[in-house]
Amino acid sequence: MKNDLNPIKTKFSKAYLHAVAAKANLILDEKHLDVDSLGIDFSVYKQPPNDLQGQSISNEVKIQLKGTSVNSKSMLKENENSYVYSLDKKLIRYGNMYLIVVIMPTDTDIETWFSQNKNELIIRKCGYYKRMETDLERGSIVLPKTSLLTPESMLNMFEIDKNIF
């Protein structure tokens, strides 16, 4: 049954990324399979200021998105200050690129991932990111708990590299 949850994990990961990006007023461009084979799932762009509407946007962040759960022992281990994610294949860095891992609460009860009522919509648990300064080799990737994916951290992804690329 666990393998049947993988497509749902992917959809929840995308929903989480969309929600965080929307709060930051960022534009998400989901890539097609031919680009995904390069390890790029999304490109993220800043909204141009009103006086630059219609002009091209040069700031771009590329995203490789992964979804897993806290009890997926083969893919994720939790330490006091970090999560260690098991990357199953090498990721090639293309420009300003980040690995984002969205962690769901558990594989055994999908009902804990989501709740909704007339006052709120909640997607549980959260996402963490790692800036790809170089290619990421297959194996263990450390995601510090301080690297929580938030609207502010997504906006900072553009600031870190604005003078490098």
N, C-alpha and C positions, 0 to 999 in steps of 0.2 A: 504493500500500500504506500510506503514512503516514496517510491519512485513516481507514483501517480501524483504526488504533491508538487513535483518540480515545476510543471507549467504554472501552477497556482502561485508558487513562490516567486517565479519570474514576474507574474502579473502584479503581485503585491509590491515587489521591489520597484517596478515601474510607477505604480501609483504613489508610492512614498517619494520617489524622486520628483515626479510631477508636482506633488503638493509642496515640497520644499522649494523647488524652483519657482513655482507660481508665487509663493510668499515673497521671494526675492525679486519678483518681476523679471525673471530671466526667460529666454526663449529656448525651448528644448526641440531638437531635431533628431528624431529616432532614425537610426541608420538601417538600411536594408541588409539582407543576408550577405551580399557580396562584400560590403564594408565590414560587417560583423566578423567575417573570417579574419580580418586584420586585427580584431580585438577592440573595435570601436562600436559601442552600442548607441551612444548619443553624442551629439555636439551641442554645446550650450553657448548661447550668445547673450550679451547684454542688450537690453532695449536701448536703441539710440535715443539721445536727448531729443526733445521736440523740435529743436532747430536743425537737427540732422535727419529727420524722418525722410525715408526714401533713399538715403545714401547707404553704401555698403558698410557692413559692420566688420571690423578687423579683429576684435577680441573674440577668441574662440577657445573653449575648453572641451577636450575630448574625454568621454567617460566610458569605462568598461564597468558594467553593472553586474553584480552577482547577488543572488539571494540564497540564504541558508537559514538554519534554525539553531537555537542554543543547544539542543540535544543531538545535533548531527555531529557525533564524535569524530567521524572520519574527516569532516570538513572544517570544524571549528572547535577551538579550545579556548577557554576563558582563564586568564590569569588575573591577579589583583589589579593591575594597571592597564591591561591590554587584552585584545582578542588575537588569536593566532589563526589565520585562515589558510587552508591548504589549497594552493593554486594548482590546478590540474594540468595546466600547460603554460608555456612561456608566453608572456605578453610583450609585444614590441611597442616601444614608446614612439608615438608620433606627435611631436610638438608638445603643447601644454596638455598633459594627459593625467587622469586620475583613475584609480581603482576605487569603486564604491561597493561596499558589502552591506546589504540590508539584512538584518538579523530578525527573524521571526521568533516568537516565544518558544514554540515546541512543535515537533513533527507529529505528535500524537493527538493533538486537539486543535484543529484548524479554527474552531470557534473562538479561541483566545487571540487570534490575529486581528480581529475586526469586531467593532460593535457600532451600533447606530441607533439613535432615537431622534425624536423631533428637535432636540437641542444640539446634538453633536454627532460627529462622525469621527471614530478613532481607529487609526491603523497602528497596531502594536508590532513592534518593539522599536528599533531605530537603526540608523545607518551610520557607518564609519567610512572614512576615506583615507587614501594614501596617495600622495603625490608621486608620480612616476618620474624620478630624476633620471633614471636609466631604464633599460628593459628590465622586466621582472621575470626572474627565472622560475621555473616550476618548483614548487616546494612551499615552505612556510613563510607567510607574509604577516608581519606584526602590524596590527592596527591599534595604536594607543587609544584608550578610552577618552582622551582629550581631543581626539579627532572626530568628534561627533558631527555628523552632517546636519547643518542648520542653514537657514537662509543666509546668515552672516558668513558662515564658512564658505558657502558657494560663491558669494560675492568676492571674498578674499582670494579665491582661486585665480581670479583675473588680476588682482593687485600684485600677487607674488611674482608673476611672470611678465608683467607688462613691459619691462625694459629688457627682457631676455629674448623674446621672440619677435 
